[in-house]
Amino acid sequence: MEKKEKLTFRLSFYVKPAGTGRKHGENAGGHTVALMLRILIDGRRADMSLYTTADPALWQPAFRRFAGGTDGEADALNLLMDDFRARARHLFFRRLLDGERLTAAALRDALQAHDSRPHFLSFARRHNADFHEWVGKSRSRSSYKKYCALVAHLTQYVGSVYAADDVPMSAIDENFARRFVAFLGGTLRLSPGTIRLYITAARHITGLAQKRGLLPADPFATLRLPAVPVSREYLTAEELAALKHLKLKGTYARVRNLFLFSCYTGMAYTDLLHLRPEHVERDATGVYWLIKPREKNARRSVVRLVPPAAGLLMCLRGDDAGRLLRVPDNRTCNRYLKVLAAQAGIAGRLHFHMARHTFATSLLAAGIPIESVSLMLGHSRITTTQIYAQVTRNKISRDTEQMSRAFAGW
């Protein structure tokens, strides 16, 4: 008589402190723990995350259950474990009745594939791949790098907190969002402004998932993000005059003149770099204009060339690549601007975005309407009033008759 092979099938739950290899919540130090399932079949095991975190004080190792707490958290966690246990047993014994004996790894994979929706990190990486196809067309490389950094942070967060390579869409809820914000500020020690930058990018991805029916709601909608101190640095007319009158040659003169040109036009560094002859237009009255889609958002920037800017344009011209200006790389510009600030007696660090702020501040101080300044800067909205505006070139022409006075004496 043939001896039948003995079947061993066991399921057990444990908790794993985030970022460690310890089990059962020992020495968790009050941090959250990831809830895990261990599958043991015929002496071989496979572990998987339940994509849920909990307070380690609620875990009772002797009973492998949760107890205590408030708002029914322990009961909800116990129900989750019961649901996974029932699903695992159903999958295993149904396959066994069909003549298939699943291994521990195969059962784990079957449980993880139960949700037919794509996993969240996979969805985010697909978004980045699609975004990359539009870089240089209607999307900027800096924005692409931001999304890549976001996915890197999300991957680290999921691995540390959930002890998994990816998480299903069902795990992307307010709890996931809240703890991700805490991870950015606590573990990665990012500044409030940087946290807002990444959460805005994350909301774009979750918004796409919501539109496609993969998420029921925006998990970040109710979050209160850390406050960001608003600071808009700009140069005064005296500081600009000091910079303008420095006796310079070579690259120092070129970087200084590029910075001044940005002060007169509001153009960002990347827009200066990609400025081409066709972006300069002359109207019927003889006035020259810079009309160019911004590299950042592809929105058209319309700027009247005032005499100081036109003069700088002549001495900055010349590029074999068909570009209007010869612009050193950004690192070189920043290094030279640091020296120029010291020579001109300007406190703080000079950078091209400061030139952009200087442009906007000078025009507003001269009484030019904010709608016109918004169009010249290529903004999509007027953030101070939250009012969208469509302004024609004729209106800008009337408004910018005051530009010569704004830049007088520079």
C-alpha distance (Angstrom), angle and dihedral (degrees) to the residues before:
residue distance angle dihedral
M1 . . .
E2 3.82 . .
K3 3.79 114.3 .
K4 3.82 113.4 -126.8
E5 3.78 118.4 -127.8
K6 3.79 111.1 -111.5
L7 3.82 115.7 -116.8
T8 3.79 119.0 -135.2
F9 3.81 116.4 -168.1
R10 3.78 123.7 162.9
L11 3.82 136.8 159.3
S12 3.78 125.0 -163.6
F13 3.78 135.8 170.0
Y14 3.78 128.9 -142.7
V15 3.78 138.7 164.6
K16 3.76 125.7 -119.5
P17 3.82 121.8 -158.3
A18 3.79 110.4 -122.9
G19 3.78 113.6 -93.4
T20 3.83 95.5 6.1
G21 3.76 138.7 88.7
R22 3.82 95.2 -130.5
K23 3.78 121.1 117.0
H24 3.78 135.9 -151.2
G25 3.81 92.8 32.1
E26 3.80 98.0 -80.7
N27 3.79 113.2 166.7
A28 3.78 91.6 -4.8
G29 3.78 88.7 151.8
G30 3.79 93.3 -140.7
H31 3.80 94.1 -59.6
T32 3.78 123.3 132.0
V33 3.79 119.6 -90.5
A34 3.79 130.9 -146.6
L35 3.80 117.9 -119.3
M36 3.82 111.2 -128.4
L37 3.81 136.9 -171.6
R38 3.82 122.1 -146.8
I39 3.80 118.1 -158.5
L40 3.81 118.2 -161.1
I41 3.82 118.3 -171.5
D42 3.81 122.8 167.6
G43 3.80 92.9 -21.1
R44 3.81 95.5 -49.5
R45 3.76 123.0 105.4
A46 3.80 139.6 -159.0
D47 3.79 127.4 -172.9
M48 3.79 129.0 -153.1
S49 3.77 137.5 177.9
L50 3.80 120.7 -116.7
Y51 3.84 86.6 -149.0
T52 3.79 90.8 -121.8
T53 3.79 132.0 113.0
A54 3.79 128.3 -156.2
D55 3.78 145.1 -179.9
P56 3.84 106.1 -85.1
A57 3.83 90.1 -142.3
L58 3.80 89.1 69.8
W59 3.81 95.0 56.5
Q60 3.82 116.9 99.8
P61 3.85 106.1 -161.7
A62 3.81 94.5 -169.5
F63 3.81 92.0 58.1
R64 3.82 99.1 28.1
R65 3.80 88.0 -130.9
F66 3.79 139.5 106.1
A67 3.80 123.8 -111.7
G68 3.79 138.2 173.6
G69 3.77 127.2 15.1
T70 3.79 127.6 108.5
D71 3.80 137.9 -82.3
G72 3.80 91.9 32.5
E73 3.82 93.9 -73.3
A74 3.82 93.6 143.5
D75 3.82 92.3 48.9
A76 3.81 91.5 49.8
L77 3.81 91.5 51.0
N78 3.80 92.2 48.1
L79 3.81 90.4 50.5
L80 3.81 89.3 50.9
M81 3.82 90.6 53.5
D82 3.80 91.0 47.2
D83 3.80 90.2 51.2
F84 3.82 92.9 51.2
R85 3.81 91.1 45.9
A86 3.81 91.6 51.8
R87 3.81 92.7 47.0
A88 3.80 92.6 48.0
R89 3.81 93.1 49.7
H90 3.80 91.9 45.8
L91 3.82 93.1 50.6
F92 3.80 94.3 45.6
F93 3.81 98.9 46.8
R94 3.81 94.5 40.1
R95 3.82 89.4 55.8
L96 3.80 89.9 43.9
L97 3.83 90.7 55.1
D98 3.81 87.7 50.6
G99 3.79 89.4 55.8
E100 3.81 97.7 -101.8
R101 3.79 119.7 120.0
L102 3.79 107.9 -157.4
T103 3.76 121.3 -146.7
A104 3.80 120.3 -134.2
A105 3.81 91.1 -103.1
A106 3.82 92.4 48.1
L107 3.81 91.9 51.0
R108 3.81 90.6 48.7
D109 3.82 90.7 51.1
A110 3.81 91.0 48.3
L111 3.80 91.4 52.0
Q112 3.80 92.0 48.8
A113 3.81 91.1 49.0
H114 3.82 91.9 53.7
D115 3.84 90.8 98.0
S116 3.82 106.0 67.1
R117 3.82 92.7 -160.3
P118 3.83 117.1 99.3
H119 3.79 115.3 -96.9
F120 3.77 116.0 -101.5
L121 3.82 100.6 -113.6
S122 3.80 90.5 45.8
F123 3.81 88.9 52.1
A124 3.82 91.0 49.0
R125 3.82 92.2 49.5
R126 3.80 89.9 49.6
H127 3.81 88.5 52.1
N128 3.80 90.1 52.9
A129 3.79 92.4 49.3
D130 3.81 90.3 51.7
F131 3.81 90.9 45.2
H132 3.81 90.8 53.2
E133 3.80 90.3 59.8
W134 3.84 88.7 65.2
V135 3.81 97.7 46.3
G136 3.79 108.9 123.7
K137 3.80 91.1 18.6
S138 3.78 111.0 62.1
R139 3.83 99.1 -23.4
S140 3.79 130.9 63.6
R141 3.79 127.0 -127.1
S142 3.81 90.3 -128.3
S143 3.82 90.1 59.3
Y144 3.80 90.0 48.7
K145 3.81 90.2 52.4
K146 3.81 89.2 50.0
Y147 3.82 91.4 55.8
C148 3.81 91.1 46.2
A149 3.81 90.1 52.7
L150 3.81 89.6 48.2
V151 3.81 92.1 54.3
A152 3.81 89.6 47.8
H153 3.82 90.2 53.7
L154 3.81 91.8 45.5
T155 3.81 90.8 50.2
Q156 3.81 90.9 51.1
Y157 3.81 90.7 46.6
V158 3.81 94.5 49.7
G159 3.80 92.1 46.5
S160 3.80 93.2 47.5
V161 3.80 100.6 41.0
Y162 3.82 103.6 27.7
A163 3.81 98.3 28.7
A164 3.82 89.7 -132.6
D165 3.80 140.6 112.0
D166 3.79 92.4 -130.2
V167 3.80 140.3 -2.2
P168 3.81 130.7 -133.7
M169 3.78 119.7 -114.2
S170 3.81 88.3 -109.2
A171 3.82 88.6 69.2
I172 3.82 93.7 56.0
D173 3.78 101.3 96.5
E174 3.81 138.8 124.0
N175 3.81 90.6 -75.2
F176 3.82 90.8 55.6
A177 3.81 91.1 48.2
R178 3.79 95.4 46.7
R179 3.78 93.6 50.2
F180 3.80 92.1 45.4
V181 3.82 89.6 57.2
A182 3.82 88.8 49.3
F183 3.82 89.6 49.1
L184 3.81 92.1 52.8
G185 3.78 92.7 50.1
G186 3.80 99.5 35.0
T187 3.80 109.2 32.8
L188 3.82 98.7 26.5
R189 3.83 94.1 31.8
L190 3.79 93.7 -142.1
S191 3.79 120.4 171.6
P192 3.83 120.7 -105.3
G193 3.80 90.5 -108.0
T194 3.81 92.5 52.5
I195 3.81 91.2 46.4
R196 3.80 89.5 54.2
L197 3.80 89.7 49.2
Y198 3.81 92.8 55.2
I199 3.81 95.2 41.0
T200 3.81 90.0 52.4
A201 3.81 88.1 53.1
A202 3.82 91.3 45.9
R203 3.81 90.6 51.3
H204 3.79 89.1 53.9
I205 3.82 90.0 56.6
T206 3.82 95.1 43.5
G207 3.81 88.0 46.3
L208 3.81 89.8 57.2
A209 3.80 90.0 48.3
Q210 3.80 89.9 50.7
K211 3.82 92.3 50.0
R212 3.80 89.6 52.4
G213 3.79 92.0 51.4
L214 3.81 94.6 -109.9
L215 3.82 95.2 115.9
P216 3.82 126.1 37.5
A217 3.81 95.1 -146.8
D218 3.81 144.4 -3.5
P219 3.84 105.9 -81.3
F220 3.81 91.3 -158.5
A221 3.82 96.2 50.5
T222 3.81 98.0 100.1
L223 3.80 98.6 36.5
R224 3.78 120.5 121.2
L225 3.78 106.6 -144.1
P226 3.80 122.9 -154.7
A227 3.79 113.9 -86.7
V228 3.79 116.8 -101.2
P229 3.80 118.3 -146.7
V230 3.80 107.7 -126.5
S231 3.77 113.5 -132.9
R232 3.79 125.7 167.0
E233 3.79 110.5 -172.0
Y234 3.78 118.0 -158.3
L235 3.79 138.6 159.7
T236 3.77 124.5 -109.2
A237 3.79 122.3 -128.4
E238 3.83 89.0 -104.6
E239 3.82 91.9 53.6
L240 3.79 91.5 47.7
A241 3.80 90.3 49.9
A242 3.81 90.6 51.1
L243 3.80 90.5 51.4
K244 3.79 92.7 45.3
H245 3.81 94.6 52.7
L246 3.81 96.8 50.7
K247 3.81 111.5 121.6
L248 3.79 103.0 -124.1
K249 3.79 141.3 160.2
G250 3.78 137.9 -167.7
T251 3.80 120.2 -3.5
Y252 3.80 92.9 -6.5
A253 3.81 90.0 59.1
R254 3.80 92.2 44.9
V255 3.82 94.4 50.4
R256 3.80 91.4 45.7
N257 3.81 91.3 50.0
L258 3.80 92.4 47.2
F259 3.81 89.3 52.1
L260 3.82 91.2 49.5
F261 3.81 90.3 47.1
S262 3.82 87.9 54.5
C263 3.82 89.2 50.1
Y264 3.83 89.5 54.2
T265 3.82 96.1 44.0
G266 3.83 106.6 25.6
M267 3.79 91.2 -128.9
A268 3.80 118.1 155.9
Y269 3.81 120.4 -128.8
T270 3.81 94.0 -102.9
D271 3.82 90.9 50.3
L272 3.81 90.8 51.8
L273 3.79 88.5 50.2
H274 3.82 92.4 53.6
L275 3.79 98.2 38.8
R276 3.82 111.8 130.0
P277 3.82 133.7 -172.0
E278 3.80 91.8 -105.0
H279 3.80 89.2 62.5
V280 3.82 90.2 69.0
E281 3.82 113.6 80.5
R282 3.79 132.9 178.5
D283 3.80 118.9 -148.4
A284 3.82 128.7 -149.1
T285 3.81 92.1 -88.7
G286 3.82 93.2 55.7
V287 3.82 95.2 -105.5
Y288 3.82 115.8 141.2
W289 3.80 120.9 -137.0
L290 3.79 136.0 -168.8
I291 3.80 106.8 -140.4
K292 3.78 114.0 176.2
P293 3.82 139.2 143.8
R294 3.79 108.8 -115.5
E295 3.79 115.4 -111.5
K296 3.80 90.1 -136.1
N297 3.79 101.1 56.0
A298 3.84 106.6 -1.3
R299 3.83 90.1 -119.3
R300 3.77 114.0 142.6
S301 3.79 117.6 -105.4
V302 3.82 115.5 -156.3
V303 3.81 116.0 -166.2
R304 3.77 130.5 169.0
L305 3.81 112.3 -134.1
V306 3.80 107.7 -124.3
P307 3.85 117.1 -155.9
P308 3.84 95.5 -97.7
A309 3.81 90.5 52.6
A310 3.81 92.4 45.8
G311 3.80 90.1 52.2
L312 3.80 92.2 50.9
L313 3.79 91.0 47.2
M314 3.79 90.5 61.4
C315 3.81 94.3 53.3
L316 3.82 94.4 42.2
R317 3.80 97.2 51.0
G318 3.77 124.1 112.2
D319 3.78 131.3 86.8
D320 3.78 129.8 155.1
A321 3.81 91.1 -147.0
G322 3.79 93.0 66.4
R323 3.78 93.7 -101.1
L324 3.79 119.6 138.2
L325 3.82 95.4 -131.7
R326 3.79 134.6 38.1
V327 3.80 102.0 -128.8
P328 3.84 124.2 -177.8
D329 3.80 117.7 -136.5
N330 3.80 117.3 -78.9
R331 3.80 95.3 -108.0
T332 3.80 91.2 53.6
C333 3.81 91.2 48.4
N334 3.79 92.6 50.8
R335 3.81 91.9 48.2
Y336 3.81 92.4 50.9
L337 3.81 93.0 43.2
K338 3.79 89.5 57.0
V339 3.81 90.0 57.7
L340 3.81 92.4 43.3
A341 3.82 91.6 53.1
A342 3.79 90.4 54.7
Q343 3.81 92.4 47.5
A344 3.82 91.7 50.1
G345 3.79 92.9 46.1
I346 3.81 93.1 -116.5
A347 3.80 114.9 154.1
G348 3.78 117.2 -136.2
R349 3.78 132.5 18.7
L350 3.80 123.5 -46.1
H351 3.79 117.8 -140.2
F352 3.79 134.9 158.9
H353 3.78 94.1 -105.2
M354 3.81 87.6 60.5
A355 3.80 87.4 57.4
R356 3.79 88.5 53.6
H357 3.81 91.0 51.4
T358 3.81 89.5 47.8
F359 3.80 90.5 54.0
A360 3.81 93.3 50.9
T361 3.80 94.7 43.0
S362 3.82 93.1 49.7
L363 3.80 93.2 50.4
L364 3.79 94.3 47.3
A365 3.81 90.3 47.7
A366 3.81 88.1 53.4
G367 3.80 89.9 56.5
I368 3.79 99.3 -105.3
P369 3.84 109.3 153.4
I370 3.77 115.8 -101.7
E371 3.82 91.0 -126.5
S372 3.79 90.1 63.2
V373 3.80 93.4 44.7
S374 3.82 89.0 51.0
L375 3.81 91.7 54.9
M376 3.79 92.7 46.1
L377 3.81 89.7 52.9
G378 3.81 92.5 47.3
H379 3.81 93.4 -122.4
S380 3.78 121.3 162.2
R381 3.80 93.3 -144.3
I382 3.78 142.1 13.4
T383 3.77 99.8 -112.8
T384 3.79 95.9 -165.7
T385 3.79 92.7 59.8
Q386 3.81 102.4 17.7
I387 3.79 88.6 -134.7
Y388 3.77 120.9 134.6
A389 3.78 115.2 -136.4
Q390 3.78 135.6 -167.1
V391 3.79 109.1 -158.3
T392 3.80 125.2 -176.9
R393 3.78 124.3 -137.4
N394 3.82 90.2 -113.0
K395 3.82 90.4 59.3
I396 3.79 90.9 49.5
S397 3.81 89.0 48.8
R398 3.80 90.7 55.1
D399 3.80 92.8 43.7
T400 3.80 94.8 46.7
E401 3.78 95.1 54.8
Q402 3.82 80.1 94.9
M403 3.84 93.1 57.2
S404 3.79 93.5 89.1
R405 3.80 88.9 57.9
A406 3.81 91.0 46.1
F407 3.82 91.3 56.6
A408 3.81 97.3 35.0
G409 3.77 112.3 132.6
W410 3.81 95.7 16.7
